[in-house]
Amino acid sequence: MKLLRILAAAAMFAGILAGCLALLLLVLLMVRFPPILIAVLASLLPNRASASLVSCSRLRKETMLP
């Protein structure tokens, strides 16, 4: 039972370490190659913009008088 807990803790540690290293690599790549940063931002912005446009159009329709 103790060995299983040790193996589980080692697997969790390795997973957290791999995630942190992947995030660090992504940040380094975005700093080194600005087009990657632009691509990441461009992929995030249209979703938020379209969501805000949809909410604005709904609000406009609700507030318009017939």
N, C-alpha and C positions, 0 to 999 in steps of 0.2 A: 504494500500500500504506500509506503514511504517512497519507493522508487517511482511509482506512478505520479505522485505529487511532484517529485523532482523533475521528471520528464515533462509534465504539464507546465511547470514553471519555466523550464528551459525553452519549450516551444513558444510560450507567450512572450518571453524575452526576445527570442529570435524574430518573432512576428513584429513586435513593436520596433525593434532595431531596423528591420528591413523597411518598414513603413517610413520611419524617420529618414533613413538614407535615401529612399525614393523621393521623398518630398524635398530634401536638400538638393538632390540632383536636378529636380525640376526647377527649383529656384535658381541654381547655378546656370542651367541652360537658358532660362529666360533672361538672366542678366547678361550672359555672354552673347546670345543671339536674340536681339530685340524683336525680330519678326515672329518669334515663338510667343513672346509676350503679347504682341498685337493680335496674333491668331487666337490666343486664349481669351483675351478681352473681347474680341469680336464674336467669339462663340458664346460668351456669357451675356453680352449686352442685348442682342436682338430678342432673346427670350424675356428679359425683364421689360424691354421697351414694348413688346407686343402685349405682355400681360398688363402693363399700365395703360396702354391704349384701349384694351378691351374693357378695363374697369372704368376708364373715362367715358367711353361710349355708352356703357350701361348707365352710368350716373347721369349722362346727358339725356338719355331716353326716359329715365325715371323722373327727371325734373322738368321735362318739357310738358307744356300744357296742350291738351288735345284741341 
